[in-house]
Amino acid sequence: MHLRGLQRLTRTITFSVVTARTARCFCTSSLGTMPPKLLLAARPETYEQQIGEKRKRIENLFATFDPPELQVFESERENYRMRSEFRVWHEGNQCDYIMFDKSEGNGVKKVKVKHFSVGSLLINELMTLVMDFVQPRPTMKQKLYQVNFHTTLSGEAMVTIIYHKKLTAEWKTAAEELRSLLTSAPSSSGIVQVIGRSRKQKIELFTSHVDEVMTVAGKRLHYRQVEGAFSQPNGGMCQHMLTWALEATLSCETDLLELYCGNGNFTVALAQNFRQVIGTEVSKASVAVAQHNLQKNHISNAKVFRVSSEEFTEAWKGNTQLHRLESVDFQTLKLDTLLVDPPRAGLDDETVQLLKEFKQIVYVSCNPETLHDNLLKVADTHKIKKLALFDQFPYTDHIECGVFLERIAQADTPKQASTQAEHSSGQQQTTL
């Protein structure tokens, strides 16, 4: 195993996944050469054209691999985004939601946001209710800095209100009144959490998570999503991704290793296809949520461990023993399938070599170009069996892709190649 590559992946994914995925949500250029353009409104009349252009782009990019027919999963045309963050701009006695447009080339332009058709219906309803409540109440409005909305397909929501002042008992009383009001939003299930944040201060009314329900291949799966932690922003598209990955791995018969599994998004959905699933995650909070999600979905053949990939691999190879992994029976573990979901930079060279150790690979990518580069380096050992385009961010150039790879029958793993080379060398020395 290539431990240094895994160690770098530990550092990269832990800190980059959220930034890479949240920062791109309103961009129209994925090349990094143009300033990001703000997307305030969905444009349904242009959807067919933009998805057609994305399809052509992916088909051309991956043609060199002679892949099967591209599967295209289209997004809802409007109200597809489950999470949004808005700064608050104060002018006189008025305050408004704003976003920043950097695309004009003349610095940063503040843009007021009254309606956000990209966001879910519930986000739009909550935006109005929050601002109408805050405007006449100095306790709620004074030094209000930002409002974050986190909604779900299940109708639950979480509103985080951030201030540049200390939050008082008077603020909490008003926030409790606001929370009661928000539960009346037409698209709400009646469960809305309100969280107040300030420097070294956090007030929860009454908790800091929501419970999502995803439908995957006709089955309802339950996911707890925690405030501030990463979750897929396009809930409908997440359901497509999970269903695709489930169908892609139907023929897998042994065990799955998932690196940096987060809250268990794929772990929960794919467990039914494997004998055992091992997930690694370095965040203590994420491990706790993933374990909750496994229990909530009555999954007994999957385990998530708070270890780095380097630590797990060392234990797997028998080079070390870890108390956190004492429940893993490494003698019977047969990890033939690997799932990776790296940041936009893709996998480094040493980690790409790790892919060659597995019979099947599920690779979910938020950057087709780096995915293409990584696949070139395993083209001699693995073949694309499934290729998918997930339109996670409509009306932008950003594309989410999924590939399912299988090892070519005649290909050797790096470990086998090394063993054969050593054996050949030994024979030559004997002959000499």
C-alpha positions in Angstrom: 0.0 0.0 0.0 1.1 3.6 -0.7 1.0 5.1 2.8 2.4 8.5 2.0 -0.2 9.0 -0.7 -2.9 8.1 1.8 -1.4 10.4 4.4 -1.6 13.3 2.0 -5.1 12.3 1.1 -5.9 12.5 4.8 -4.8 16.1 5.1 -6.3 17.1 1.7 -9.8 15.7 2.0 -10.3 16.6 5.7 -9.8 20.3 5.0 -10.6 20.7 1.3 -13.8 18.8 0.6 -16.2 21.4 2.2 -14.3 24.3 0.7 -14.0 22.9 -2.8 -17.7 22.0 -2.9 -19.3 24.9 -1.2 -17.1 27.6 -2.9 -18.1 26.5 -6.4 -21.9 26.6 -5.9 -22.5 29.9 -7.7 -19.7 29.7 -10.3 -20.1 29.4 -14.1 -16.4 28.7 -14.8 -14.6 25.6 -13.5 -11.3 26.5 -15.0 -10.2 29.0 -12.4 -9.2 31.6 -15.0 -12.3 33.8 -14.8 -13.9 35.5 -11.8 -16.9 33.5 -10.5 -20.2 34.6 -11.7 -23.1 34.9 -9.2 -26.1 32.7 -9.9 -29.1 34.2 -8.2 -31.9 32.8 -10.3 -32.6 29.5 -12.0 -33.1 29.7 -15.8 -35.3 26.7 -16.7 -35.6 27.9 -20.3 -31.9 27.3 -20.8 -31.7 23.9 -19.0 -31.9 21.6 -22.1 -29.1 23.5 -23.8 -26.8 23.6 -20.8 -27.3 19.9 -20.0 -26.7 19.0 -23.6 -23.4 21.0 -23.6 -22.3 19.2 -20.4 -23.1 15.8 -22.0 -21.1 16.5 -25.0 -18.2 17.8 -22.9 -18.0 14.6 -20.8 -18.5 12.3 -23.9 -15.6 14.0 -25.6 -13.3 14.1 -22.6 -13.6 10.4 -21.8 -13.9 9.1 -25.4 -10.2 7.9 -25.2 -11.2 5.2 -22.6 -14.0 3.8 -24.9 -16.5 3.9 -22.0 -20.1 2.5 -22.1 -22.9 5.0 -22.9 -22.9 8.0 -20.6 -25.7 8.0 -18.0 -27.0 11.6 -17.5 -28.9 12.5 -14.3 -30.8 15.8 -14.7 -31.5 18.1 -11.8 -34.7 19.8 -10.9 -34.9 23.0 -12.9 -35.6 25.2 -9.9 -35.5 25.1 -6.1 -32.9 22.3 -6.1 -30.5 23.7 -3.5 -30.9 22.6 0.1 -28.3 25.0 1.7 -27.6 28.7 1.3 -25.7 31.4 3.2 -26.4 35.1 3.0 -24.5 38.0 4.5 -26.7 40.8 5.9 -26.2 44.4 4.8 -27.3 47.3 7.0 -28.2 50.6 5.5 -30.1 53.1 7.7 -32.9 51.3 9.5 -33.1 48.7 6.7 -31.2 45.4 6.5 -31.2 43.0 3.5 -29.7 39.7 2.5 -26.8 40.1 0.1 -24.4 38.1 -1.9 -21.1 39.2 -3.6 -20.6 39.3 -7.3 -17.0 39.2 -8.4 -17.6 38.7 -12.1 -17.6 42.3 -13.3 -13.9 42.8 -13.0 -14.3 46.0 -11.0 -13.9 44.6 -7.6 -16.7 43.0 -5.5 -20.3 44.1 -6.1 -23.0 43.7 -3.4 -26.2 42.2 -4.7 -29.4 42.3 -2.6 -31.4 39.0 -2.6 -35.1 39.1 -2.1 -35.9 35.8 -3.8 -33.6 32.9 -4.5 -35.1 30.4 -7.0 -32.0 28.3 -6.9 -32.8 27.5 -3.3 -35.5 25.1 -2.0 -39.0 26.4 -1.6 -38.5 26.1 2.2 -35.4 28.3 2.0 -37.3 31.0 0.2 -40.2 30.8 2.8 -37.8 31.0 5.7 -35.8 33.9 4.2 -38.9 36.0 4.1 -40.1 35.0 7.6 -36.7 35.6 9.2 -36.2 39.1 7.6 -39.8 40.2 8.3 -39.3 39.2 12.0 -35.9 40.8 12.4 -36.6 44.2 10.8 -38.7 45.7 13.6 -36.8 44.1 16.5 -33.5 45.8 17.5 -32.5 42.9 19.6 -32.6 40.6 16.6 -31.3 43.1 14.0 -28.5 45.0 15.7 -25.1 43.7 14.5 -26.7 40.8 12.6 -23.9 39.6 10.2 -25.1 36.5 8.4 -27.9 34.0 8.1 -27.4 30.4 7.0 -30.3 28.1 5.9 -30.1 24.3 5.8 -33.2 22.6 4.5 -34.0 18.9 3.7 -36.2 16.9 1.4 -38.0 15.7 4.6 -39.1 19.3 5.4 -36.9 19.8 8.4 -34.8 23.0 8.5 -32.0 24.7 10.5 -31.4 28.4 10.5 -28.1 29.7 11.9 -28.1 33.4 12.8 -24.6 34.9 13.2 -23.9 38.2 15.1 -21.0 40.5 16.0 -22.3 40.9 19.5 -22.9 38.9 22.6 -26.3 37.1 22.6 -28.4 37.9 25.7 -31.4 36.3 27.4 -33.6 38.9 25.6 -32.2 37.6 22.3 -33.0 34.0 23.2 -36.6 34.9 24.1 -37.1 36.6 20.8 -35.4 33.7 18.9 -37.8 31.2 20.6 -40.6 33.3 19.2 -39.0 33.3 15.8 -38.6 29.5 15.9 -42.3 29.1 16.6 -43.1 31.3 13.6 -40.8 29.4 11.3 -42.5 26.1 11.9 -45.5 27.5 10.2 -43.8 27.8 6.8 -45.9 26.1 4.1 -43.1 23.7 3.1 -42.0 22.9 6.7 -42.6 19.6 8.4 -43.0 21.6 11.6 -39.4 20.9 12.7 -37.1 24.0 12.5 -34.0 24.5 14.6 -32.7 28.0 15.3 -29.1 28.5 16.3 -27.5 31.7 17.4 -23.8 32.2 17.0 -21.4 34.9 18.1 -17.7 34.9 19.1 -17.2 32.0 21.6 -21.0 31.7 21.9 -23.6 29.3 20.6 -27.2 29.0 21.6 -29.3 26.1 20.2 -33.1 26.1 20.0 -33.3 23.3 20.4 -30.6 21.3 18.7 -28.0 21.7 15.9 -29.0 19.0 13.4 -31.7 18.0 11.0 -32.9 14.5 10.0 -33.1 13.9 6.2 -34.8 11.1 4.4 -33.4 10.0 1.0 -35.2 7.6 -1.3 -32.7 5.2 -2.9 -33.9 2.5 -5.2 -37.4 2.7 -3.6 -36.0 2.5 -0.1 -36.2 5.3 2.5 -32.9 6.0 4.1 -32.4 8.2 7.2 -29.5 10.6 7.5 -28.7 13.0 10.3 -27.1 16.2 9.0 -25.2 18.4 11.5 -24.9 22.2 11.4 -21.7 23.3 9.7 -20.8 19.8 8.4 -20.7 18.9 4.7 -23.8 17.5 3.1 -24.7 17.3 -0.6 -26.3 20.6 -1.6 -28.6 19.2 -4.2 -30.8 16.7 -2.3 -32.5 15.3 -5.4 -29.2 14.7 -7.2 -27.8 13.1 -4.1 -30.6 10.5 -4.4 -29.5 9.8 -8.0 -25.9 9.5 -7.0 -26.6 7.0 -4.3 -29.0 4.9 -6.5 -26.4 4.9 -9.3 -23.6 3.7 -6.9 -25.9 1.0 -5.5 -26.7 -0.3 -8.9 -23.1 -0.2 -10.0 -21.9 -2.3 -7.1 -24.7 -5.0 -7.3 -22.2 -7.6 -8.5 -19.7 -7.0 -5.8 -19.6 -9.9 -3.4 -17.0 -9.2 -0.7 -16.0 -6.2 1.3 -15.9 -2.4 0.7 -13.4 0.2 2.0 -14.7 3.7 1.9 -12.1 6.5 2.6 -13.3 9.5 4.6 -17.0 8.5 4.7 -18.3 11.7 6.5 -21.7 11.1 7.9 -22.0 7.8 6.1 -23.8 9.1 3.0 -22.6 6.3 0.7 -22.0 3.8 3.6 -25.6 3.6 4.5 -26.8 3.2 0.9 -24.2 0.7 -0.3 -24.1 -1.6 2.8 -26.7 -4.0 1.4 -24.4 -4.9 -1.6 -21.5 -6.0 0.5 -20.6 -8.6 3.1 -18.8 -6.0 5.2 -18.2 -2.3 4.8 -15.3 -0.4 6.5 -15.4 3.3 6.6 -12.6 5.6 7.8 -13.0 9.1 9.0 -10.8 11.4 11.0 -13.5 13.7 12.4 -14.8 12.6 15.7 -18.1 14.4 15.1 -18.6 12.9 11.7 -17.9 9.4 13.1 -20.6 9.9 15.7 -23.1 11.0 13.1 -22.2 8.1 10.7 -22.6 5.6 13.5 -26.0 7.2 14.4 -27.1 6.9 10.7 -26.0 3.2 10.5 -28.0 2.4 13.7 -31.0 4.4 12.5 -31.1 2.4 9.3 -30.6 -0.9 11.1 -27.3 -1.7 9.3 -25.2 -4.2 11.1 -22.6 -5.1 8.5 -20.9 -1.7 8.3 -18.5 0.0 10.7 -17.0 3.4 10.8 -13.7 4.0 12.6 -12.0 7.2 13.7 -8.7 6.5 12.1 -6.7 7.9 9.2 -6.2 5.8 6.1 -2.5 5.4 7.0 -3.4 4.0 10.4 -6.0 1.6 8.9 -3.7 0.4 6.2 -0.8 -0.3 8.6 -3.2 -2.3 10.8 -4.6 -4.1 7.7 -1.0 -5.1 6.7 -0.3 -6.4 10.2 2.3 -3.8 10.9 0.5 -2.3 14.0 -2.3 -2.9 16.3 -4.8 -0.2 17.2 -7.3 -0.3 20.1 -9.9 1.5 17.9 -9.7 -1.4 15.3 -9.8 -4.3 17.7 -13.3 -5.3 16.5 -12.1 -5.8 12.9 -11.3 -9.4 12.0 -8.5 -8.7 9.5 -8.1 -12.5 8.8 -11.5 -12.7 7.2 -11.6 -9.2 5.7 -11.5 -9.2 1.9 -11.5 -5.6 0.7 -12.0 -5.9 -3.1 -13.9 -2.7 -3.6 -12.7 0.9 -2.9 -14.9 4.1 -2.8 -13.2 7.4 -3.2 -14.7 10.9 -3.4 -11.8 13.3 -3.5 -11.7 17.2 -3.7 -11.4 19.0 -7.0 -7.6 18.4 -7.1 -8.2 14.7 -7.5 -5.9 12.0 -6.2 -2.1 12.4 -6.1 0.1 9.9 -7.9 0.8 7.7 -5.0 -2.9 7.4 -4.1 -3.7 6.6 -7.7 -1.4 3.6 -7.4 -3.5 2.5 -4.4 -6.5 2.1 -6.8 -4.6 -0.7 -8.6 -4.9 -2.8 -5.5 -8.6 -3.2 -5.8 -10.8 -5.3 -8.2 -13.6 -2.7 -8.3 -13.4 1.1 -7.7 -16.2 3.6 -7.3 -14.8 7.0 -8.0 -17.1 10.1 -7.5 -15.5 13.3 -8.8 -16.4 17.0 -8.7 -13.8 17.8 -11.4 -13.9 15.8 -14.7 -10.5 17.0 -15.7 -8.6 15.6 -12.7 -10.7 12.5 -12.9 -9.6 12.0 -16.5 -6.0 12.5 -15.5 -6.2 10.0 -12.7 -7.9 7.4 -15.0 -5.1 7.7 -17.5 -2.8 6.3 -14.9 -4.9 3.2 -14.2 -6.0 2.6 -17.8 -3.6 -0.4 -18.1 -5.1 -2.2 -15.1 -8.8 -1.0 -15.0 -11.7 -0.6 -17.4 -14.6 1.8 -17.1 -17.8 -0.2 -16.7 -20.1 2.7 -15.9 -19.8 6.4 -16.5 -22.3 9.0 -15.1 -22.9 12.7 -15.2 -24.7 14.2 -12.2 -25.9 17.7 -12.7 -25.3 18.8 -9.2 -25.1 22.5 -10.1 -27.4 23.5 -13.0 -26.6 26.6 -15.0 -22.9 26.5 -14.1 -20.0 24.7 -15.9 -19.5 22.5 -12.9 -20.1 18.8 -13.3 -20.1 15.9 -10.9 -19.1 12.5 -12.4 -19.1 8.9 -11.3 -17.2 6.0 -12.7 -17.2 2.4 -11.8 -14.0 0.6 -12.7 -13.2 -3.1 -12.8 -9.7 -4.6 -13.0 -8.8 -6.0 -16.4 -8.6 -9.8 -16.1 -4.9 -10.0 -17.1 -3.7 -7.1 -15.0 -1.5 -7.6 -12.0 -1.8 -5.5 -8.8 1.3 -3.5 -7.9 1.9 -6.0 -5.1 1.8 -9.0 -7.5 4.0 -7.2 -10.0 6.6 -6.5 -7.2 6.5 -10.2 -6.1 7.0 -11.4 -9.7 9.9 -8.9 -10.2 11.6 -10.2 -7.0 11.1 -13.8 -8.1 12.5 -13.1 -11.6 15.5 -11.3 -10.0 16.1 -14.2 -7.7 16.1 -16.7 -10.7 18.6 -14.6 -12.6 20.9 -14.5 -9.6 20.7 -18.3 -9.2 21.6 -18.7 -12.9 24.5 -16.4 -12.6 
